[in-house]
Structures are given as structure tokens and as C-alpha cells.
Amino acid sequence: MMDRTNLRYLLRLLEHGPFERRPRGGWRFGTKVISDAVVERLLVSGRVEIVGLTLQLAAMPSSGPSRSRNERPSAGLPFSQ
């Protein structure tokens, strides 16, 4: 059974490119083979979608302005000195 770390690893691979369906079943990313069961878990999580014969990251709805990982949220108040 795959744990969260391995699923995160596969999600990171999907950031680089889609998985392709194998003729004999399962999926592949280059020479790495991914089972149908693992892809099913990714599909259930809602993070990926099947488009044609490829598996790719699902488009996430934008919920307002994005900020970088290290940027602190602003209070929305002007600085007073």
C-alpha cells in the first residue's frame, strides 16, 4: 500500500508532465510504471484528472490572489508611524 509520501512523490512527477496510459494496463511516466490502484487513489483525492490517454494534475480553482510560500499575509491596514 502506498503512503502519503509516495503519493506526494507522484504528484511532484505530475508537475513535470502527464502520465501516459500503458497498453497492458496501468500508467507510466517515462520508464516508471504506476499501478491502476495508485492512480485510483489520486483520482479519488481530486488532485488529478484523466484527459484522453493521459493523467494530469487537475486545475485548481483560484481562490483570490496567490502569494509565495514565504510571504506573510498582509493585515490590509496601512502602516502608521
HTML snippet that shows the backbone in 3Dmol.js (N, CA, C, O; Angstrom):
<script src="https://3Dmol.org/build/3Dmol-min.js"></script>
<div id="view" style="width:600px;height:400px;position:relative"></div>
<script>
const pdb = `
ATOM      1  N   MET A   1       0.836  -1.184   0.000  1.00  0.00           N
ATOM      2  CA  MET A   1       0.000   0.000   0.000  1.00  0.00           C
ATOM      3  C   MET A   1       0.881   1.247   0.000  1.00  0.00           C
ATOM      4  O   MET A   1       1.923   1.281   0.654  1.00  0.00           O
ATOM      5  N   MET A   2       0.461   2.248  -0.724  1.00  0.00           N
ATOM      6  CA  MET A   2       1.246   3.474  -0.830  1.00  0.00           C
ATOM      7  C   MET A   2       0.907   4.429   0.291  1.00  0.00           C
ATOM      8  O   MET A   2      -0.262   4.616   0.627  1.00  0.00           O
ATOM      9  N   ASP A   3       1.920   5.027   0.864  1.00  0.00           N
ATOM     10  CA  ASP A   3       1.657   6.023   1.900  1.00  0.00           C
ATOM     11  C   ASP A   3       1.633   7.420   1.282  1.00  0.00           C
ATOM     12  O   ASP A   3       1.833   7.587   0.079  1.00  0.00           O
ATOM     13  N   ARG A   4       1.386   8.404   2.118  1.00  0.00           N
ATOM     14  CA  ARG A   4       1.266   9.785   1.629  1.00  0.00           C
ATOM     15  C   ARG A   4       2.528  10.288   0.969  1.00  0.00           C
ATOM     16  O   ARG A   4       2.464  11.045   0.000  1.00  0.00           O
ATOM     17  N   THR A   5       3.678   9.878   1.480  1.00  0.00           N
ATOM     18  CA  THR A   5       4.947  10.338   0.918  1.00  0.00           C
ATOM     19  C   THR A   5       5.058   9.913  -0.543  1.00  0.00           C
ATOM     20  O   THR A   5       5.466  10.701  -1.396  1.00  0.00           O
ATOM     21  N   ASN A   6       4.696   8.667  -0.825  1.00  0.00           N
ATOM     22  CA  ASN A   6       4.778   8.194  -2.207  1.00  0.00           C
ATOM     23  C   ASN A   6       3.761   8.892  -3.091  1.00  0.00           C
ATOM     24  O   ASN A   6       4.052   9.173  -4.254  1.00  0.00           O
ATOM     25  N   LEU A   7       2.571   9.181  -2.568  1.00  0.00           N
ATOM     26  CA  LEU A   7       1.583   9.906  -3.361  1.00  0.00           C
ATOM     27  C   LEU A   7       2.067  11.316  -3.658  1.00  0.00           C
ATOM     28  O   LEU A   7       1.860  11.825  -4.760  1.00  0.00           O
ATOM     29  N   ARG A   8       2.716  11.957  -2.677  1.00  0.00           N
ATOM     30  CA  ARG A   8       3.286  13.289  -2.919  1.00  0.00           C
ATOM     31  C   ARG A   8       4.363  13.231  -3.995  1.00  0.00           C
ATOM     32  O   ARG A   8       4.483  14.131  -4.825  1.00  0.00           O
ATOM     33  N   TYR A   9       5.143  12.154  -3.964  1.00  0.00           N
ATOM     34  CA  TYR A   9       6.185  11.960  -4.978  1.00  0.00           C
ATOM     35  C   TYR A   9       5.558  11.890  -6.373  1.00  0.00           C
ATOM     36  O   TYR A   9       6.068  12.503  -7.310  1.00  0.00           O
ATOM     37  N   LEU A  10       4.461  11.151  -6.514  1.00  0.00           N
ATOM     38  CA  LEU A  10       3.807  11.039  -7.808  1.00  0.00           C
ATOM     39  C   LEU A  10       3.183  12.364  -8.231  1.00  0.00           C
ATOM     40  O   LEU A  10       3.188  12.705  -9.414  1.00  0.00           O
ATOM     41  N   LEU A  11       2.650  13.106  -7.274  1.00  0.00           N
ATOM     42  CA  LEU A  11       2.109  14.429  -7.600  1.00  0.00           C
ATOM     43  C   LEU A  11       3.212  15.359  -8.086  1.00  0.00           C
ATOM     44  O   LEU A  11       2.990  16.170  -8.985  1.00  0.00           O
ATOM     45  N   ARG A  12       4.392  15.247  -7.500  1.00  0.00           N
ATOM     46  CA  ARG A  12       5.531  16.055  -7.964  1.00  0.00           C
ATOM     47  C   ARG A  12       5.933  15.667  -9.384  1.00  0.00           C
ATOM     48  O   ARG A  12       6.287  16.528 -10.189  1.00  0.00           O
ATOM     49  N   LEU A  13       5.876  14.353  -9.694  1.00  0.00           N
ATOM     50  CA  LEU A  13       6.168  13.931 -11.066  1.00  0.00           C
ATOM     51  C   LEU A  13       5.164  14.534 -12.038  1.00  0.00           C
ATOM     52  O   LEU A  13       5.528  14.939 -13.143  1.00  0.00           O
ATOM     53  N   LEU A  14       3.902  14.594 -11.626  1.00  0.00           N
ATOM     54  CA  LEU A  14       2.866  15.163 -12.490  1.00  0.00           C
ATOM     55  C   LEU A  14       3.081  16.652 -12.742  1.00  0.00           C
ATOM     56  O   LEU A  14       2.598  17.178 -13.745  1.00  0.00           O
ATOM     57  N   GLU A  15       3.790  17.334 -11.859  1.00  0.00           N
ATOM     58  CA  GLU A  15       4.117  18.734 -12.102  1.00  0.00           C
ATOM     59  C   GLU A  15       5.048  18.881 -13.304  1.00  0.00           C
ATOM     60  O   GLU A  15       5.061  19.921 -13.962  1.00  0.00           O
ATOM     61  N   HIS A  16       5.826  17.832 -13.586  1.00  0.00           N
ATOM     62  CA  HIS A  16       6.772  17.872 -14.705  1.00  0.00           C
ATOM     63  C   HIS A  16       6.153  17.417 -16.015  1.00  0.00           C
ATOM     64  O   HIS A  16       6.636  17.774 -17.089  1.00  0.00           O
ATOM     65  N   GLY A  17       5.086  16.632 -15.932  1.00  0.00           N
ATOM     66  CA  GLY A  17       4.438  16.156 -17.150  1.00  0.00           C
ATOM     67  C   GLY A  17       3.396  15.107 -16.821  1.00  0.00           C
ATOM     68  O   GLY A  17       3.391  14.554 -15.722  1.00  0.00           O
ATOM     69  N   PRO A  18       2.505  14.828 -17.777  1.00  0.00           N
ATOM     70  CA  PRO A  18       1.423  13.871 -17.517  1.00  0.00           C
ATOM     71  C   PRO A  18       1.904  12.422 -17.561  1.00  0.00           C
ATOM     72  O   PRO A  18       2.938  12.116 -18.155  1.00  0.00           O
ATOM     73  N   PHE A  19       1.146  11.545 -16.930  1.00  0.00           N
ATOM     74  CA  PHE A  19       1.369  10.104 -17.047  1.00  0.00           C
ATOM     75  C   PHE A  19       0.632   9.640 -18.295  1.00  0.00           C
ATOM     76  O   PHE A  19      -0.402  10.204 -18.655  1.00  0.00           O
ATOM     77  N   GLU A  20       1.157   8.620 -18.952  1.00  0.00           N
ATOM     78  CA  GLU A  20       0.521   8.068 -20.145  1.00  0.00           C
ATOM     79  C   GLU A  20      -0.015   6.685 -19.831  1.00  0.00           C
ATOM     80  O   GLU A  20       0.602   5.922 -19.088  1.00  0.00           O
ATOM     81  N   ARG A  21      -1.187   6.363 -20.411  1.00  0.00           N
ATOM     82  CA  ARG A  21      -1.778   5.041 -20.194  1.00  0.00           C
ATOM     83  C   ARG A  21      -0.964   3.999 -20.945  1.00  0.00           C
ATOM     84  O   ARG A  21      -0.583   4.201 -22.098  1.00  0.00           O
ATOM     85  N   ARG A  22      -0.700   2.870 -20.268  1.00  0.00           N
ATOM     86  CA  ARG A  22       0.034   1.767 -20.887  1.00  0.00           C
ATOM     87  C   ARG A  22      -0.941   0.854 -21.628  1.00  0.00           C
ATOM     88  O   ARG A  22      -2.071   0.673 -21.174  1.00  0.00           O
ATOM     89  N   PRO A  23      -0.534   0.281 -22.744  1.00  0.00           N
ATOM     90  CA  PRO A  23      -1.420  -0.632 -23.481  1.00  0.00           C
ATOM     91  C   PRO A  23      -1.818  -1.865 -22.657  1.00  0.00           C
ATOM     92  O   PRO A  23      -2.922  -2.385 -22.822  1.00  0.00           O
ATOM     93  N   ARG A  24      -0.925  -2.336 -21.771  1.00  0.00           N
ATOM     94  CA  ARG A  24      -1.210  -3.531 -20.968  1.00  0.00           C
ATOM     95  C   ARG A  24      -1.841  -3.205 -19.621  1.00  0.00           C
ATOM     96  O   ARG A  24      -1.936  -4.080 -18.761  1.00  0.00           O
ATOM     97  N   GLY A  25      -2.266  -1.986 -19.426  1.00  0.00           N
ATOM     98  CA  GLY A  25      -2.868  -1.585 -18.156  1.00  0.00           C
ATOM     99  C   GLY A  25      -1.888  -0.791 -17.319  1.00  0.00           C
ATOM    100  O   GLY A  25      -0.674  -0.947 -17.449  1.00  0.00           O
ATOM    101  N   GLY A  26      -2.409   0.043 -16.477  1.00  0.00           N
ATOM    102  CA  GLY A  26      -1.564   0.887 -15.644  1.00  0.00           C
ATOM    103  C   GLY A  26      -1.165   2.158 -16.372  1.00  0.00           C
ATOM    104  O   GLY A  26      -1.675   2.466 -17.449  1.00  0.00           O
ATOM    105  N   TRP A  27      -0.251   2.880 -15.766  1.00  0.00           N
ATOM    106  CA  TRP A  27       0.198   4.165 -16.288  1.00  0.00           C
ATOM    107  C   TRP A  27       1.708   4.212 -16.233  1.00  0.00           C
ATOM    108  O   TRP A  27       2.337   3.421 -15.531  1.00  0.00           O
ATOM    109  N   ARG A  28       2.294   5.146 -16.978  1.00  0.00           N
ATOM    110  CA  ARG A  28       3.750   5.283 -16.929  1.00  0.00           C
ATOM    111  C   ARG A  28       4.147   6.740 -17.009  1.00  0.00           C
ATOM    112  O   ARG A  28       3.453   7.571 -17.596  1.00  0.00           O
ATOM    113  N   PHE A  29       5.290   7.024 -16.398  1.00  0.00           N
ATOM    114  CA  PHE A  29       5.948   8.319 -16.505  1.00  0.00           C
ATOM    115  C   PHE A  29       7.376   7.988 -16.886  1.00  0.00           C
ATOM    116  O   PHE A  29       8.186   7.618 -16.037  1.00  0.00           O
ATOM    117  N   GLY A  30       7.681   8.123 -18.162  1.00  0.00           N
ATOM    118  CA  GLY A  30       8.989   7.669 -18.635  1.00  0.00           C
ATOM    119  C   GLY A  30       9.059   6.162 -18.506  1.00  0.00           C
ATOM    120  O   GLY A  30       8.248   5.453 -19.102  1.00  0.00           O
ATOM    121  N   THR A  31      10.017   5.658 -17.734  1.00  0.00           N
ATOM    122  CA  THR A  31      10.121   4.218 -17.519  1.00  0.00           C
ATOM    123  C   THR A  31       9.464   3.786 -16.215  1.00  0.00           C
ATOM    124  O   THR A  31       9.379   2.589 -15.940  1.00  0.00           O
ATOM    125  N   LYS A  32       9.003   4.721 -15.416  1.00  0.00           N
ATOM    126  CA  LYS A  32       8.343   4.391 -14.140  1.00  0.00           C
ATOM    127  C   LYS A  32       6.913   3.948 -14.408  1.00  0.00           C
ATOM    128  O   LYS A  32       6.161   4.647 -15.086  1.00  0.00           O
ATOM    129  N   VAL A  33       6.538   2.793 -13.878  1.00  0.00           N
ATOM    130  CA  VAL A  33       5.197   2.244 -14.049  1.00  0.00           C
ATOM    131  C   VAL A  33       4.394   2.513 -12.779  1.00  0.00           C
ATOM    132  O   VAL A  33       4.868   2.280 -11.667  1.00  0.00           O
ATOM    133  N   ILE A  34       3.170   3.007 -12.964  1.00  0.00           N
ATOM    134  CA  ILE A  34       2.285   3.331 -11.837  1.00  0.00           C
ATOM    135  C   ILE A  34       1.037   2.469 -11.990  1.00  0.00           C
ATOM    136  O   ILE A  34       0.443   2.424 -13.067  1.00  0.00           O
ATOM    137  N   SER A  35       0.635   1.788 -10.921  1.00  0.00           N
ATOM    138  CA  SER A  35      -0.496   0.867 -10.994  1.00  0.00           C
ATOM    139  C   SER A  35      -1.822   1.618 -11.058  1.00  0.00           C
ATOM    140  O   SER A  35      -1.910   2.789 -10.688  1.00  0.00           O
ATOM    141  N   ASP A  36      -2.844   0.921 -11.532  1.00  0.00           N
ATOM    142  CA  ASP A  36      -4.189   1.492 -11.594  1.00  0.00           C
ATOM    143  C   ASP A  36      -4.716   1.823 -10.203  1.00  0.00           C
ATOM    144  O   ASP A  36      -5.445   2.801 -10.036  1.00  0.00           O
ATOM    145  N   ALA A  37      -4.358   1.019  -9.203  1.00  0.00           N
ATOM    146  CA  ALA A  37      -4.828   1.259  -7.831  1.00  0.00           C
ATOM    147  C   ALA A  37      -4.303   2.582  -7.288  1.00  0.00           C
ATOM    148  O   ALA A  37      -5.031   3.310  -6.614  1.00  0.00           O
ATOM    149  N   VAL A  38      -3.060   2.892  -7.574  1.00  0.00           N
ATOM    150  CA  VAL A  38      -2.471   4.147  -7.106  1.00  0.00           C
ATOM    151  C   VAL A  38      -3.111   5.322  -7.827  1.00  0.00           C
ATOM    152  O   VAL A  38      -3.398   6.344  -7.205  1.00  0.00           O
ATOM    153  N   VAL A  39      -3.337   5.193  -9.115  1.00  0.00           N
ATOM    154  CA  VAL A  39      -3.983   6.255  -9.872  1.00  0.00           C
ATOM    155  C   VAL A  39      -5.409   6.471  -9.360  1.00  0.00           C
ATOM    156  O   VAL A  39      -5.888   7.604  -9.298  1.00  0.00           O
ATOM    157  N   GLU A  40      -6.078   5.382  -8.996  1.00  0.00           N
ATOM    158  CA  GLU A  40      -7.431   5.499  -8.437  1.00  0.00           C
ATOM    159  C   GLU A  40      -7.426   6.329  -7.153  1.00  0.00           C
ATOM    160  O   GLU A  40      -8.324   7.143  -6.936  1.00  0.00           O
ATOM    161  N   ARG A  41      -6.419   6.125  -6.304  1.00  0.00           N
ATOM    162  CA  ARG A  41      -6.311   6.921  -5.075  1.00  0.00           C
ATOM    163  C   ARG A  41      -6.101   8.396  -5.382  1.00  0.00           C
ATOM    164  O   ARG A  41      -6.670   9.260  -4.715  1.00  0.00           O
ATOM    165  N   LEU A  42      -5.287   8.685  -6.389  1.00  0.00           N
ATOM    166  CA  LEU A  42      -5.071  10.076  -6.785  1.00  0.00           C
ATOM    167  C   LEU A  42      -6.353  10.689  -7.349  1.00  0.00           C
ATOM    168  O   LEU A  42      -6.652  11.853  -7.084  1.00  0.00           O
ATOM    169  N   LEU A  43      -7.107   9.911  -8.122  1.00  0.00           N
ATOM    170  CA  LEU A  43      -8.363  10.407  -8.687  1.00  0.00           C
ATOM    171  C   LEU A  43      -9.383  10.696  -7.593  1.00  0.00           C
ATOM    172  O   LEU A  43     -10.077  11.712  -7.640  1.00  0.00           O
ATOM    173  N   VAL A  44      -9.475   9.804  -6.606  1.00  0.00           N
ATOM    174  CA  VAL A  44     -10.425   9.989  -5.509  1.00  0.00           C
ATOM    175  C   VAL A  44     -10.081  11.243  -4.711  1.00  0.00           C
ATOM    176  O   VAL A  44     -10.974  11.922  -4.204  1.00  0.00           O
ATOM    177  N   SER A  45      -8.802  11.548  -4.599  1.00  0.00           N
ATOM    178  CA  SER A  45      -8.390  12.736  -3.847  1.00  0.00           C
ATOM    179  C   SER A  45      -8.778  14.027  -4.563  1.00  0.00           C
ATOM    180  O   SER A  45      -8.798  15.094  -3.949  1.00  0.00           O
ATOM    181  N   GLY A  46      -9.087  13.935  -5.865  1.00  0.00           N
ATOM    182  CA  GLY A  46      -9.484  15.114  -6.624  1.00  0.00           C
ATOM    183  C   GLY A  46      -8.321  15.948  -7.126  1.00  0.00           C
ATOM    184  O   GLY A  46      -8.529  17.042  -7.652  1.00  0.00           O
ATOM    185  N   ARG A  47      -7.114  15.459  -6.975  1.00  0.00           N
ATOM    186  CA  ARG A  47      -5.940  16.242  -7.383  1.00  0.00           C
ATOM    187  C   ARG A  47      -5.522  16.008  -8.817  1.00  0.00           C
ATOM    188  O   ARG A  47      -4.751  16.790  -9.374  1.00  0.00           O
ATOM    189  N   VAL A  48      -6.024  14.933  -9.430  1.00  0.00           N
ATOM    190  CA  VAL A  48      -5.661  14.617 -10.803  1.00  0.00           C
ATOM    191  C   VAL A  48      -6.923  14.354 -11.620  1.00  0.00           C
ATOM    192  O   VAL A  48      -8.004  14.138 -11.070  1.00  0.00           O
ATOM    193  N   GLU A  49      -6.765  14.377 -12.932  1.00  0.00           N
ATOM    194  CA  GLU A  49      -7.869  14.062 -13.824  1.00  0.00           C
ATOM    195  C   GLU A  49      -7.330  13.352 -15.049  1.00  0.00           C
ATOM    196  O   GLU A  49      -6.175  13.536 -15.436  1.00  0.00           O
ATOM    197  N   ILE A  50      -8.187  12.533 -15.658  1.00  0.00           N
ATOM    198  CA  ILE A  50      -7.816  11.837 -16.881  1.00  0.00           C
ATOM    199  C   ILE A  50      -8.312  12.661 -18.048  1.00  0.00           C
ATOM    200  O   ILE A  50      -9.492  13.002 -18.134  1.00  0.00           O
ATOM    201  N   VAL A  51      -7.388  12.977 -18.950  1.00  0.00           N
ATOM    202  CA  VAL A  51      -7.719  13.729 -20.159  1.00  0.00           C
ATOM    203  C   VAL A  51      -7.214  12.907 -21.333  1.00  0.00           C
ATOM    204  O   VAL A  51      -6.008  12.822 -21.568  1.00  0.00           O
ATOM    205  N   GLY A  52      -8.145  12.297 -22.075  1.00  0.00           N
ATOM    206  CA  GLY A  52      -7.752  11.430 -23.183  1.00  0.00           C
ATOM    207  C   GLY A  52      -7.020  10.213 -22.649  1.00  0.00           C
ATOM    208  O   GLY A  52      -7.569   9.455 -21.850  1.00  0.00           O
ATOM    209  N   LEU A  53      -5.784  10.025 -23.087  1.00  0.00           N
ATOM    210  CA  LEU A  53      -4.977   8.899 -22.629  1.00  0.00           C
ATOM    211  C   LEU A  53      -3.909   9.323 -21.632  1.00  0.00           C
ATOM    212  O   LEU A  53      -2.945   8.593 -21.401  1.00  0.00           O
ATOM    213  N   THR A  54      -4.081  10.509 -21.038  1.00  0.00           N
ATOM    214  CA  THR A  54      -3.091  10.992 -20.082  1.00  0.00           C
ATOM    215  C   THR A  54      -3.733  11.298 -18.742  1.00  0.00           C
ATOM    216  O   THR A  54      -4.927  11.586 -18.656  1.00  0.00           O
ATOM    217  N   LEU A  55      -2.932  11.231 -17.716  1.00  0.00           N
ATOM    218  CA  LEU A  55      -3.335  11.600 -16.367  1.00  0.00           C
ATOM    219  C   LEU A  55      -2.548  12.850 -16.017  1.00  0.00           C
ATOM    220  O   LEU A  55      -1.320  12.852 -16.099  1.00  0.00           O
ATOM    221  N   GLN A  56      -3.239  13.908 -15.629  1.00  0.00           N
ATOM    222  CA  GLN A  56      -2.552  15.156 -15.323  1.00  0.00           C
ATOM    223  C   GLN A  56      -3.153  15.804 -14.089  1.00  0.00           C
ATOM    224  O   GLN A  56      -4.231  15.426 -13.630  1.00  0.00           O
ATOM    225  N   LEU A  57      -2.442  16.779 -13.565  1.00  0.00           N
ATOM    226  CA  LEU A  57      -2.927  17.495 -12.395  1.00  0.00           C
ATOM    227  C   LEU A  57      -4.229  18.202 -12.736  1.00  0.00           C
ATOM    228  O   LEU A  57      -4.373  18.778 -13.814  1.00  0.00           O
ATOM    229  N   ALA A  58      -5.171  18.151 -11.809  1.00  0.00           N
ATOM    230  CA  ALA A  58      -6.448  18.831 -12.006  1.00  0.00           C
ATOM    231  C   ALA A  58      -6.237  20.327 -11.841  1.00  0.00           C
ATOM    232  O   ALA A  58      -5.416  20.768 -11.036  1.00  0.00           O
ATOM    233  N   ALA A  59      -6.976  21.084 -12.601  1.00  0.00           N
ATOM    234  CA  ALA A  59      -6.906  22.537 -12.485  1.00  0.00           C
ATOM    235  C   ALA A  59      -7.562  22.945 -11.173  1.00  0.00           C
ATOM    236  O   ALA A  59      -8.737  22.659 -10.947  1.00  0.00           O
ATOM    237  N   MET A  60      -6.822  23.597 -10.330  1.00  0.00           N
ATOM    238  CA  MET A  60      -7.344  24.049  -9.041  1.00  0.00           C
ATOM    239  C   MET A  60      -8.037  25.390  -9.224  1.00  0.00           C
ATOM    240  O   MET A  60      -7.497  26.279  -9.883  1.00  0.00           O
ATOM    241  N   PRO A  61      -9.224  25.550  -8.652  1.00  0.00           N
ATOM    242  CA  PRO A  61      -9.894  26.855  -8.756  1.00  0.00           C
ATOM    243  C   PRO A  61      -9.104  27.905  -7.997  1.00  0.00           C
ATOM    244  O   PRO A  61      -8.634  27.671  -6.883  1.00  0.00           O
ATOM    245  N   SER A  62      -8.966  29.066  -8.621  1.00  0.00           N
ATOM    246  CA  SER A  62      -8.218  30.125  -7.947  1.00  0.00           C
ATOM    247  C   SER A  62      -9.113  30.764  -6.903  1.00  0.00           C
ATOM    248  O   SER A  62     -10.261  31.115  -7.179  1.00  0.00           O
ATOM    249  N   SER A  63      -8.581  30.908  -5.715  1.00  0.00           N
ATOM    250  CA  SER A  63      -9.361  31.494  -4.618  1.00  0.00           C
ATOM    251  C   SER A  63      -8.688  32.779  -4.165  1.00  0.00           C
ATOM    252  O   SER A  63      -8.190  32.875  -3.043  1.00  0.00           O
ATOM    253  N   GLY A  64      -8.682  33.749  -5.040  1.00  0.00           N
ATOM    254  CA  GLY A  64      -8.091  35.032  -4.690  1.00  0.00           C
ATOM    255  C   GLY A  64      -6.643  35.109  -5.101  1.00  0.00           C
ATOM    256  O   GLY A  64      -6.122  34.202  -5.749  1.00  0.00           O
ATOM    257  N   PRO A  65      -5.994  36.190  -4.724  1.00  0.00           N
ATOM    258  CA  PRO A  65      -4.585  36.376  -5.103  1.00  0.00           C
ATOM    259  C   PRO A  65      -3.694  35.360  -4.410  1.00  0.00           C
ATOM    260  O   PRO A  65      -3.876  35.049  -3.233  1.00  0.00           O
ATOM    261  N   SER A  66      -2.736  34.852  -5.156  1.00  0.00           N
ATOM    262  CA  SER A  66      -1.825  33.877  -4.563  1.00  0.00           C
ATOM    263  C   SER A  66      -0.589  34.601  -4.041  1.00  0.00           C
ATOM    264  O   SER A  66      -0.261  35.708  -4.469  1.00  0.00           O
ATOM    265  N   ARG A  67       0.068  33.955  -3.125  1.00  0.00           N
ATOM    266  CA  ARG A  67       1.307  34.516  -2.591  1.00  0.00           C
ATOM    267  C   ARG A  67       2.336  33.399  -2.504  1.00  0.00           C
ATOM    268  O   ARG A  67       1.985  32.218  -2.492  1.00  0.00           O
ATOM    269  N   SER A  68       3.586  33.774  -2.443  1.00  0.00           N
ATOM    270  CA  SER A  68       4.634  32.773  -2.373  1.00  0.00           C
ATOM    271  C   SER A  68       4.601  32.095  -1.014  1.00  0.00           C
ATOM    272  O   SER A  68       3.970  32.580  -0.075  1.00  0.00           O
ATOM    273  N   ARG A  69       5.287  30.972  -0.927  1.00  0.00           N
ATOM    274  CA  ARG A  69       5.279  30.161   0.282  1.00  0.00           C
ATOM    275  C   ARG A  69       5.782  30.937   1.504  1.00  0.00           C
ATOM    276  O   ARG A  69       5.275  30.743   2.608  1.00  0.00           O
ATOM    277  N   ASN A  70       6.763  31.803   1.317  1.00  0.00           N
ATOM    278  CA  ASN A  70       7.377  32.507   2.449  1.00  0.00           C
ATOM    279  C   ASN A  70       6.773  33.882   2.708  1.00  0.00           C
ATOM    280  O   ASN A  70       7.161  34.558   3.661  1.00  0.00           O
ATOM    281  N   GLU A  71       5.842  34.296   1.883  1.00  0.00           N
ATOM    282  CA  GLU A  71       5.250  35.613   2.046  1.00  0.00           C
ATOM    283  C   GLU A  71       4.200  35.584   3.148  1.00  0.00           C
ATOM    284  O   GLU A  71       3.374  34.672   3.202  1.00  0.00           O
ATOM    285  N   ARG A  72       4.232  36.570   4.016  1.00  0.00           N
ATOM    286  CA  ARG A  72       3.262  36.634   5.107  1.00  0.00           C
ATOM    287  C   ARG A  72       1.989  37.326   4.633  1.00  0.00           C
ATOM    288  O   ARG A  72       2.053  38.257   3.829  1.00  0.00           O
ATOM    289  N   PRO A  73       0.849  36.886   5.116  1.00  0.00           N
ATOM    290  CA  PRO A  73      -0.386  37.561   4.719  1.00  0.00           C
ATOM    291  C   PRO A  73      -0.419  38.969   5.286  1.00  0.00           C
ATOM    292  O   PRO A  73       0.007  39.205   6.417  1.00  0.00           O
ATOM    293  N   SER A  74      -0.927  39.902   4.492  1.00  0.00           N
ATOM    294  CA  SER A  74      -0.979  41.280   4.958  1.00  0.00           C
ATOM    295  C   SER A  74      -2.265  41.489   5.749  1.00  0.00           C
ATOM    296  O   SER A  74      -3.275  40.834   5.493  1.00  0.00           O
ATOM    297  N   ALA A  75      -2.220  42.392   6.694  1.00  0.00           N
ATOM    298  CA  ALA A  75      -3.394  42.694   7.512  1.00  0.00           C
ATOM    299  C   ALA A  75      -4.363  43.594   6.769  1.00  0.00           C
ATOM    300  O   ALA A  75      -5.508  43.758   7.190  1.00  0.00           O
ATOM    301  N   GLY A  76      -3.914  44.180   5.664  1.00  0.00           N
ATOM    302  CA  GLY A  76      -4.769  45.040   4.885  1.00  0.00           C
ATOM    303  C   GLY A  76      -4.864  46.447   5.457  1.00  0.00           C
ATOM    304  O   GLY A  76      -5.680  47.251   5.006  1.00  0.00           O
ATOM    305  N   LEU A  77      -4.046  46.741   6.435  1.00  0.00           N
ATOM    306  CA  LEU A  77      -4.060  48.050   7.046  1.00  0.00           C
ATOM    307  C   LEU A  77      -2.811  48.828   6.643  1.00  0.00           C
ATOM    308  O   LEU A  77      -1.733  48.243   6.545  1.00  0.00           O
ATOM    309  N   PRO A  78      -2.932  50.123   6.409  1.00  0.00           N
ATOM    310  CA  PRO A  78      -1.743  50.900   6.062  1.00  0.00           C
ATOM    311  C   PRO A  78      -0.833  51.052   7.283  1.00  0.00           C
ATOM    312  O   PRO A  78      -1.290  51.064   8.425  1.00  0.00           O
ATOM    313  N   PHE A  79       0.439  51.165   7.012  1.00  0.00           N
ATOM    314  CA  PHE A  79       1.398  51.378   8.097  1.00  0.00           C
ATOM    315  C   PHE A  79       1.243  52.774   8.675  1.00  0.00           C
ATOM    316  O   PHE A  79       1.145  53.750   7.932  1.00  0.00           O
ATOM    317  N   SER A  80       1.220  52.869   9.976  1.00  0.00           N
ATOM    318  CA  SER A  80       1.167  54.198  10.603  1.00  0.00           C
ATOM    319  C   SER A  80       2.406  54.361  11.462  1.00  0.00           C
ATOM    320  O   SER A  80       2.790  53.472  12.222  1.00  0.00           O
ATOM    321  N   GLN A  81       3.008  55.510  11.317  1.00  0.00           N
ATOM    322  CA  GLN A  81       4.232  55.765  12.098  1.00  0.00           C
ATOM    323  C   GLN A  81       4.129  57.101  12.772  1.00  0.00           C
ATOM    324  O   GLN A  81       5.051  57.509  13.478  1.00  0.00           O
TER     325      GLN A  81
END
`;
const viewer = $3Dmol.createViewer("view");
viewer.addModel(pdb, "pdb");
viewer.setStyle({}, {cartoon: {color: "spectrum"}});
viewer.zoomTo();
viewer.render();
</script>
